Amino acid sequence: MAVDYAVIVVYLAGMLAMGWWGMRRAKSKSEFLVAGRRLGPWMYSGTMAAIVLGGASTIGGVGLGYQYGLSGAWMVFTIGLGLLALSVFFSARIARLRVYTVSEMLDLRYGGRAGVISGVVMWAYTLMLAVTSTIAYATIFDVLFDVDRTVAIILGGTVVVAYSTLGGMWSITLTDMVQFVVKTIGVLLLLLPIAVVKAGGFGGMRAKLPTEYFDPLGIGGETIFTYVLIYTFGMLIGQDIWQRVFTARSDRTARWGGTVAGTYCLVYAVAGAVIGTAAKVMYPKLPSADAAFATIVKDELPVGVRGLVLAAALAAVMSTSSGALIACATVANNDIWSRLRGPAAGSGGAERDEVKGNRAFILVMGVAVIAIAIALNNVVEALTVAYNLLVAGLLVPILGGLLWRRGTAAGALAAVAAGGVAVVGLMAGYGILANEPVYYGLLASLAVYVVVSLATRPTDAGVLAAWRERLAGRGVDPGTAPDTEPVTV
């Protein structure tokens, strides 16, 4: 394992080095939070694919393939569909708004009264997303070094918190590009073909497994529909995803770069399901489906290659974890703390102070994430609660604001409250992992949004006029340095 250890250590050291480099570049709020809004199509595509394909997509995707066969691809496939929908239909408008958070978009659209409660919901979602990603380090480091769960979480979490705190979005962007390359080589170009060959090829797999393993709908229509509601729609409104859209240098980059990343996700989804299906042939009686990835890597890959593939899994987890962490800190600072403390006094060093403030929030949120990850046991339930609140509470006000002119601030606030209360109450009744809470919570949010919006006065004409100006790309972003060259890679 010495060679495998060396690969991992070099990888982690490289992540920290890029964090240091990013610190030297991130001199303004815009540079620190959204990489100066200067990413070109290839860098944008790589970083967007990296953040959406995390530990759940890699380890969990292989696990679903082990359990259900090719239809296990649906979870990651719906993530790719969501990214495609966001890129094709909404990303250009989102990029032109030139804001930092989803709540700022709601304030612009509804007149400055809808952002506070949405910020709290979004903060809870990004916090739990970061926590669940951090917990995944335990699985990988257990295979690598046979270390205690707590030590594994602290080790992986510390590296992510360090490079995220140092350079903000610039560090995360650079590390995500490396992680994207490592994932592509490790999972698609190495693990996939090796797993298929070791399992006897597709013919051998078909001969040894039940026919339902090759049914594209074998996982069940209701499960697929739930994946669409949670993951496809979740991609449309998550702060972690929007914050990457804000990094695009133009709306064209956001549209086409995101389309490339979404297509990559579809390929990754099928690859994970095929790897899991191959693992079922080789290890039919594993104690847990989620152990399929680690088992096939540990037992079937040669020295060196094994280290690279484990680095790919680590890359997948780190990219999602760092993206969720900076999103959580951005929301906590810009949407919650800044509103509680009121307007800050202006000064010549305001930009530098804002960088320091956001850096401090990443550090604080990072420590909190590591602590919660150590204490938390049921990851699936925590993530389900976060996604249910996100979709039921915020999907309707956000898409309504983008698509329906008659939506009002009162309607948006009522929709967030109704969807959130409904989903929490229904989870208490049906169970956290049930499908019904998100179904009925979303319907409640939609009904309340429409009824209250129609029953209240339309949004002020001046607010709508300013909103249309921002959508057309004529808004001003005071945090963007005008004298910097765009990054075109």
C-alpha positions in Angstrom: 0.0 0.0 0.0 3.0 2.3 0.2 2.5 3.5 -3.4 -1.2 4.0 -2.8 -0.4 6.1 0.3 2.1 8.2 -1.7 -0.6 9.0 -4.3 -3.1 10.1 -1.7 -0.5 12.2 0.3 0.6 14.0 -2.9 -3.0 14.6 -3.8 -3.8 16.1 -0.4 -0.6 18.2 -0.4 -1.6 19.6 -3.8 -5.0 20.6 -2.5 -3.4 22.6 0.3 -0.9 24.2 -2.2 -3.8 25.4 -4.4 -5.4 26.8 -1.3 -2.3 28.9 -0.7 -2.2 30.0 -4.3 -5.9 31.0 -4.2 -5.3 33.1 -1.0 -2.9 35.3 -3.0 -5.4 35.8 -5.7 -8.6 36.4 -3.7 -8.3 40.1 -2.8 -11.9 41.2 -3.1 -15.4 39.9 -2.1 -16.1 39.0 -5.7 -12.8 37.2 -6.1 -13.3 35.3 -2.8 -16.9 34.3 -3.2 -17.5 33.9 -7.0 -13.9 33.8 -8.4 -14.4 37.3 -9.8 -17.1 36.1 -12.2 -14.4 35.3 -14.6 -14.4 31.6 -15.4 -14.3 30.5 -19.0 -16.3 27.5 -20.4 -13.8 24.7 -19.8 -13.0 25.6 -16.2 -16.6 26.3 -15.5 -17.7 22.9 -16.9 -15.1 21.1 -14.9 -15.9 22.8 -11.6 -19.6 22.5 -12.0 -19.4 18.7 -12.7 -17.1 18.4 -9.7 -19.4 19.9 -7.2 -22.6 18.0 -8.2 -20.8 14.6 -8.4 -19.8 14.0 -4.8 -19.6 11.1 -2.5 -23.3 10.2 -2.9 -22.9 10.2 -6.6 -19.7 8.0 -6.6 -19.9 5.7 -3.6 -23.7 5.9 -3.4 -24.2 5.6 -7.1 -22.1 2.4 -7.2 -24.1 1.1 -4.2 -27.4 1.6 -6.0 -26.0 -0.2 -9.0 -25.0 -3.1 -6.6 -28.5 -3.1 -5.2 -30.7 -2.5 -8.3 -28.5 -3.0 -11.3 -28.5 -0.5 -14.2 -31.6 1.3 -12.9 -29.4 2.4 -9.9 -28.2 5.1 -12.3 -31.4 7.1 -11.8 -30.3 9.0 -8.7 -27.2 10.5 -10.4 -29.0 10.7 -13.7 -31.7 13.0 -12.2 -28.9 15.2 -10.9 -27.6 15.5 -14.4 -31.1 16.3 -15.8 -31.4 19.0 -13.2 -28.1 20.6 -14.1 -29.1 20.4 -17.8 -32.4 22.1 -17.1 -30.7 24.8 -15.0 -28.1 25.4 -17.7 -30.5 25.6 -20.6 -33.5 27.4 -19.1 -32.2 29.5 -16.2 -28.5 29.9 -15.9 -28.2 32.8 -18.3 -30.7 34.9 -16.3 -29.1 33.8 -13.0 -25.6 34.8 -14.2 -26.8 38.2 -15.4 -28.3 39.0 -11.9 -24.7 39.3 -10.5 -25.7 38.6 -6.9 -24.0 36.3 -4.4 -26.9 34.3 -2.9 -30.3 32.9 -3.8 -31.8 35.1 -1.0 -30.4 38.2 -2.7 -32.2 37.2 -5.9 -35.5 36.9 -3.9 -34.9 40.3 -2.4 -34.4 41.8 -5.9 -37.5 40.1 -7.3 -39.9 40.7 -4.4 -38.7 44.0 -3.0 -36.3 43.2 -0.2 -38.7 41.3 2.1 -38.4 37.7 1.1 -34.7 36.9 1.8 -34.4 36.4 5.5 -36.5 33.3 6.0 -35.2 31.8 2.7 -31.6 32.4 4.0 -32.3 30.4 7.1 -33.7 27.5 5.0 -30.8 27.6 2.6 -28.3 27.8 5.4 -29.7 24.6 6.9 -29.6 22.8 3.6 -26.0 23.7 2.8 -24.9 23.0 6.3 -26.3 19.4 6.2 -25.0 18.9 2.6 -21.5 19.8 3.9 -21.9 17.5 6.9 -23.0 14.5 4.9 -20.1 15.0 2.5 -17.7 15.3 5.4 -18.9 12.0 6.9 -18.1 10.2 3.6 -14.4 10.7 4.4 -14.7 8.0 7.0 -15.4 5.4 4.4 -12.5 6.3 2.2 -9.9 6.8 4.9 -11.0 3.5 6.5 -10.0 1.7 3.3 -6.8 3.7 2.9 -5.4 3.8 6.4 -7.7 1.7 8.6 -8.2 4.7 10.9 -10.9 5.5 13.4 -14.1 7.2 12.0 -13.5 10.4 14.0 -9.9 10.7 12.9 -10.9 10.2 9.3 -13.5 12.9 9.5 -11.1 15.3 11.1 -8.3 14.5 8.6 -10.5 15.0 5.5 -12.5 17.9 6.9 -9.4 19.8 8.0 -7.9 19.7 4.5 -11.1 21.0 2.9 -11.6 23.7 5.5 -8.0 24.8 5.2 -7.9 25.3 1.4 -11.5 26.8 1.4 -10.7 29.3 4.1 -7.4 30.3 2.5 -8.5 31.1 -1.0 -12.3 30.9 -1.1 -13.8 30.2 -4.5 -10.5 30.6 -6.3 -9.0 27.8 -4.3 -12.1 25.6 -4.6 -12.2 26.2 -8.4 -8.6 25.1 -8.9 -8.9 22.1 -6.6 -12.2 21.2 -8.3 -10.5 21.2 -11.7 -7.9 18.7 -10.4 -10.6 16.7 -8.8 -12.6 16.6 -12.0 -9.6 15.2 -13.9 -8.8 12.7 -11.2 -12.4 11.5 -11.1 -12.6 11.1 -14.9 -9.4 9.1 -15.0 -10.0 7.1 -11.8 -13.7 6.2 -12.2 -14.4 6.4 -16.0 -11.1 5.4 -17.6 -9.8 2.9 -15.0 -12.4 1.5 -12.6 -15.2 1.1 -15.1 -13.4 -1.1 -17.7 -11.5 -3.0 -15.0 -14.7 -3.9 -13.2 -16.5 -5.0 -16.3 -13.6 -7.2 -17.4 -13.2 -8.7 -13.9 -17.0 -9.5 -13.9 -16.7 -11.4 -17.2 -17.9 -8.7 -19.5 -21.5 -7.7 -20.1 -22.4 -11.2 -21.3 -21.0 -12.8 -18.1 -22.9 -10.2 -16.0 -26.2 -11.0 -17.7 -25.6 -14.8 -17.2 -25.0 -14.5 -13.5 -27.6 -11.9 -12.4 -31.4 -11.7 -12.5 -33.0 -10.0 -15.6 -34.3 -7.2 -13.4 -30.7 -6.0 -12.9 -30.8 -4.9 -16.6 -34.3 -3.3 -16.5 -33.8 0.5 -16.8 -36.9 1.0 -14.7 -36.2 -1.7 -12.2 -35.7 0.6 -9.3 -39.4 1.6 -9.5 -41.4 4.5 -11.0 -42.2 6.1 -7.6 -38.6 6.1 -6.6 -37.6 7.7 -9.9 -40.3 10.4 -9.5 -39.1 11.2 -6.0 -35.5 11.5 -7.3 -36.7 14.0 -9.9 -38.5 16.0 -7.3 -35.6 16.1 -4.8 -32.5 16.1 -7.0 -33.6 17.5 -10.4 -35.5 20.4 -8.8 -32.9 20.7 -6.0 -30.3 21.4 -8.7 -32.4 24.3 -9.9 -32.4 26.2 -6.6 -29.5 25.2 -4.4 -27.1 27.9 -3.2 -24.1 25.6 -3.8 -25.1 25.3 -7.5 -26.1 28.9 -8.0 -22.8 30.1 -6.5 -21.0 28.2 -9.3 -23.3 29.8 -11.9 -22.2 33.2 -10.5 -18.6 32.4 -11.4 -19.3 32.3 -15.1 -17.8 35.2 -17.1 -20.9 35.4 -19.4 -24.4 34.0 -19.7 -23.2 32.0 -22.7 -20.5 30.4 -20.6 -23.1 29.5 -17.9 -25.4 28.0 -20.5 -23.0 25.9 -22.6 -20.5 25.1 -19.9 -23.4 23.8 -17.7 -24.8 21.8 -20.5 -21.4 20.0 -21.0 -21.3 19.4 -17.2 -24.8 18.0 -17.2 -24.1 15.6 -20.0 -21.0 14.5 -18.2 -23.2 13.7 -15.2 -25.4 11.4 -17.3 -22.4 9.4 -18.4 -21.1 9.3 -14.8 -24.5 8.0 -13.6 -24.4 5.0 -16.0 -20.8 4.3 -15.2 -21.5 4.1 -11.5 -24.4 1.7 -12.0 -22.4 -0.6 -14.3 -19.5 -0.7 -11.7 -22.0 -1.6 -9.0 -23.6 -4.3 -11.2 -20.1 -5.8 -11.8 -19.4 -5.7 -8.1 -22.7 -7.7 -7.5 -21.3 -10.4 -9.7 -17.9 -10.6 -7.9 -19.2 -10.0 -4.4 -22.9 -11.2 -4.2 -23.1 -11.1 -0.4 -21.6 -7.8 0.8 -23.1 -6.7 4.2 -23.9 -3.2 2.7 -24.4 -2.0 -0.8 -22.4 1.1 0.0 -19.4 -1.1 0.7 -19.3 -2.2 -3.0 -17.1 0.7 -4.2 -14.5 0.3 -1.5 -14.5 -3.5 -1.8 -13.9 -3.6 -5.5 -11.2 -1.0 -5.4 -9.4 -2.7 -2.5 -9.5 -6.2 -3.9 -9.5 -5.9 -7.7 -7.2 -3.0 -8.6 -3.4 -3.1 -8.9 -1.1 -1.1 -6.7 -0.9 2.6 -7.8 -4.2 2.3 -9.7 -5.9 1.6 -6.5 -4.5 4.8 -4.9 -5.6 6.8 -7.9 -9.1 5.5 -7.8 -9.4 6.1 -4.1 -8.1 9.6 -4.8 -10.9 9.9 -7.3 -13.4 9.0 -4.6 -11.7 11.4 -2.2 -11.9 14.1 -5.0 -15.6 13.5 -5.4 -16.3 14.0 -1.7 -14.0 17.0 -1.4 -15.5 18.9 -4.3 -19.0 18.6 -2.9 -17.9 19.3 0.6 -15.9 22.4 -0.2 -18.7 23.8 -2.5 -21.3 23.2 0.2 -19.0 24.8 2.8 -18.5 28.0 1.0 -22.2 28.2 0.1 -23.1 27.7 3.8 -20.7 30.4 4.9 -21.8 32.8 2.2 -25.4 32.5 3.3 -24.6 32.7 7.0 -22.6 35.9 6.5 -24.4 37.7 3.7 -28.0 36.6 4.3 -28.2 36.1 8.1 -25.4 37.8 10.0 -25.3 41.0 7.9 -29.1 41.4 8.3 -28.8 41.0 12.1 -26.0 43.5 12.5 -27.5 46.0 10.1 -25.6 48.2 7.6 -21.9 48.4 8.3 -20.1 51.7 8.2 -18.2 52.2 5.0 -14.5 52.5 4.9 -11.6 52.4 2.4 -10.8 48.9 3.5 -14.3 47.6 3.1 -13.5 45.0 0.4 -10.6 43.6 2.3 -12.7 43.5 5.5 -15.4 41.6 3.7 -12.9 39.0 2.5 -11.7 38.6 6.1 -15.2 38.3 7.3 -16.2 35.7 4.7 -12.9 33.8 5.4 -13.8 33.8 9.2 -17.2 32.5 8.4 -15.8 29.6 6.3 -13.5 28.7 9.2 -16.3 28.8 11.8 -18.8 26.9 9.6 -16.1 24.4 8.8 -15.3 23.6 12.4 -19.1 23.3 13.0 -19.5 20.9 10.1 -16.7 18.7 11.4 -18.1 18.6 14.9 -21.6 17.8 13.6 -20.3 15.1 11.3 -18.5 13.4 14.2 -21.7 13.5 16.3 -24.2 12.5 13.6 -25.0 8.9 12.8 -27.9 8.8 10.4 -26.7 10.6 7.4 -29.5 9.7 5.0 -32.2 11.1 7.3 -30.3 14.4 7.8 -29.8 14.9 4.1 -33.4 14.0 3.4 -34.6 16.6 5.8 -32.4 19.2 4.2 -33.5 18.4 0.7 -37.2 18.2 1.7 -37.0 21.7 3.3 -35.2 23.1 0.3 -37.6 21.8 -2.4 -40.8 22.2 -0.5 -39.9 25.6 0.9 -38.0 27.4 -1.8 -38.7 25.8 -5.2 -42.0 27.6 -5.8 -40.9 31.1 -4.6 -37.7 30.9 -6.7 -39.1 29.5 -9.9 -42.3 31.6 -9.4 -40.1 34.7 -9.2 -38.3 33.8 -12.4 -41.4 32.8 -14.4 -44.5 34.5 -13.0 -44.7 38.3 -12.9 -47.8 38.3 -10.6 -46.0 36.6 -7.7 -45.6 38.8 -4.7 -43.4 39.1 -1.6 -46.4 38.0 0.6 -47.0 35.0 -1.6 -43.3 34.1 -1.5 -43.1 34.3 2.3 -46.3 32.4 2.8 -45.1 29.7 0.4 -41.8 29.2 2.2 -43.7 29.0 5.5 -46.4 26.7 4.3 -44.1 24.3 2.4 -41.7 24.2 5.4 -44.3 23.6 8.0 -46.1 21.0 5.9 -43.0 19.0 5.1 -41.9 19.0 8.8 -45.3 17.9 10.0 -45.7 15.3 7.3 -42.2 13.9 8.1 -43.3 13.5 11.7 -46.4 11.6 10.6 -45.2 9.5 7.6 -41.5 9.2 8.6 -38.5 11.1 7.5 -37.6 8.8 4.6 -41.2 8.7 3.2 -42.0 10.2 -0.2 -45.3 11.8 0.8 -43.8 14.8 2.8 -42.1 16.4 -0.2 -45.0 15.7 -2.5 -47.6 17.3 -0.3 -45.3 20.0 1.0 -44.6 21.1 -2.6 -48.3 21.2 -3.4 -49.0 23.2 -0.3 -46.3 25.7 -1.2 -47.6 26.1 -4.7 -51.2 26.6 -3.7 -50.4 29.1 -1.0 -48.0 31.0 -3.3 -50.7 31.4 -6.0 -53.6 32.2 -3.7 -51.7 34.8 -1.5 -50.1 36.4 -4.5 -53.4 36.9 -6.3 -55.0 38.2 -3.0 -52.3 40.8 -2.4 -51.2 43.9 -4.2 -48.9 43.3 -7.2 -45.2 43.9 -6.7 -44.3 47.5 -7.0 -43.7 48.6 -10.6 -40.3 50.1 -9.7 -39.1 46.9 -8.1 -40.2 44.9 -11.2 -38.5 47.5 -13.5 -35.2 47.1 -11.5 -35.6 43.4 -11.7 -36.0 43.4 -15.4 -32.9 45.6 -15.7 -30.8 43.0 -13.8 -32.2 40.2 -15.8 -31.1 42.0 -18.9 -27.6 42.2 -17.6 -27.6 45.9 -16.9 -27.2 45.7 -13.1 -24.0 46.8 -11.4 -21.9 44.5 -9.3 -19.8 46.6 -7.0 -17.7 43.7 -5.9 -16.4 42.9 -9.4 -13.0 44.4 -10.2 -13.3 45.9 -13.7 -9.6 46.0 -14.4 -9.0 42.2 -14.4 -8.7 40.0 -17.4 -11.2 37.1 -17.8 -10.0 33.5 -17.2 -10.8 31.8 -20.4 -9.8 28.2 -19.9 
